[in-house]
Amino acid sequence: MRQWIAFWNILLKDLRAYYLKPPNISWGLLFPLLWTAMFFIRSGRGLESVHSLLPGLVTISVMFGATSLLAVSVTFEKKSRSFERLLLAPVPLELLMLAKTAGAILFGIANGFLPLLLAMFVADLSDVMWLTLVPAIVAIAVVSTFQGLFIAVAVSEAFEAQTFSNFFRFPMIFLCGLFLPVASLPIFLRPVSYLLPLTYGVDILHGAINGRNTMPFSLDFPVIGLYGVVLFYFSLKGINRKWIT
Amino acid sequence: MESGQTEGKTAEEQPVFIEAVGLIKRFAEVTAVDGVSFAVQRGELFGFLGPNGAGKTTTINILTGLARPDAGEVRVGGLDCSGNPKAAQHLVGVVPDESNLYPELSGFDNLCFCGALYGMRKDERRARARELLETFGLQEAGKRKFAGYSRGMKRRLTIAAGIIHNPAVLFLDEPTTGIDVASARHIRQLIANLHRAGTTIFLTTHYIEEAERLCERVAFIVRGKIVGVDTVANLLQPVRAEHVMEVSGVGLDPAFSGILASAFPLFAFQSLAEGTIRIVSPEPISIGPLVRFLEDRGIELREARLVHLSLEDVFVRVTGIESHAMTKEKERMAREA
């Protein structure tokens, strides 16, 4: 019980200190809105394109929402040594880092629902498989957050965290089947695509929104889950090795 | 009983509260802590003195679970922390050498958050936060953001955060470095009060006078090794038995130390700054013959004064390090930080 008090308060503190700050709320709204507008205009196919654009928009919104702040906030707290406060608390490191990442996961999920909310006003989403879509959004938020954590542990400066994040995020957008199906990628890039966790998340979203998944959900969900576990495990190992020296 | 606790005693019953045996910690080529061993009794105020880079903070990090030793054993409250740095963290409060609370939170919220990290319930931590703000003279500032606090206020709130959960042992790393005299006095008073209330305190400082005033026992650490550990009274005993006088005069150059030593074989002479010689004697020093001797040789004496040796002098003798140089260096670093 005592440890859950710590968990809840770390989450609340991060939400107040980082995620619910006016600039972040507006940025969190603006970003998915801009992505939506940009791709909608670019597609040139009017309202018919909503279904085909949604998986990509949701994924980008979740990924940027979940990764952007966490990597920077953890690096910043590490630099200012306030992170030591958490390391000194009598709370297992696993629970501590789950608390620290929970805010980013929630922020990513909230970001992911914005394009869906907008789409509801302009398109018929009655055929969307919500019971598949919602867990997929959560899974993408979790894996993106843990990727952000992994990056935060790997770097020592906030600006490095941003650079390093983009080094992963942008290639991933183009290689994970968001806007170009994996099958249409050059053959030498396809193995890379299947190494990316987002490929499996995007596949679920394509399936849940358009019924056009290329792999079974029974493969997608375990693979993205496994990526989450592996990224979290190696992040904890990194923290143990680098921060509890 | 919690795992690793000795002889079936709870943390509160352990007579030796902190025990370090043969601690070694290396960073690449540098051995920061080199075979450090000591024990701190329950309720004791123990000082850990040494220059920058001596291994004080690394030792604290090992004892509090922020670092793992490469070798050696650590027990806090009877719990073996050597393999599990988190084993005793519920017993421990830490005040780091830099105030590391959250700048965006108010003083009150910072304290409440720190209480929550130790599992304190909302009502409990809010009441304790209010009590501490009052004790530390920060009631007025409690609602203000920590970022706007003065350095002295930040130190006081950081100490308050360290004791929000009423820890059995408090680690204080350089608590008065870089703050104004009034704040430093206030903090020393607070430390003394905590000690009187029964908290075991592990204090690192480079202000040796502070350690002499507050601590019951001290350890001197230099280049990762403990070079002396005893009660303050025992450490002072040899120097207190000595009679020391400092004589200043025009023309009293360092060469006179040798001349005086051959004329007064019972005394030891040491040249200090230009024109000043320190005389050390096991017996009371009779000034008359000395004055006549120096005046006969054309020395115009300006001042002769008795000196009471302190823990600082013991430190200099044991470590060979001038403490004022150590203090200046630390204060320069605090200013830069």
Interface residues (C-beta under 8 A of the other chain):
Chain A: M1 R2 Q3 I5 A6 W8 N9 I10 K13 A17 S80 R81 S82 E84 R85 L86 L87 L88 A89 P90 V91 P92 L93 I244 T245
Chain B: F27 N61 T64 G65 L66 A67 R68 P85 K86 Q89 H90 V92 V94 P96 E98 N100 L101 Y102 P103 E104 L105 F113 C114 A116 L117 Y118 G119 M120 R121 A161
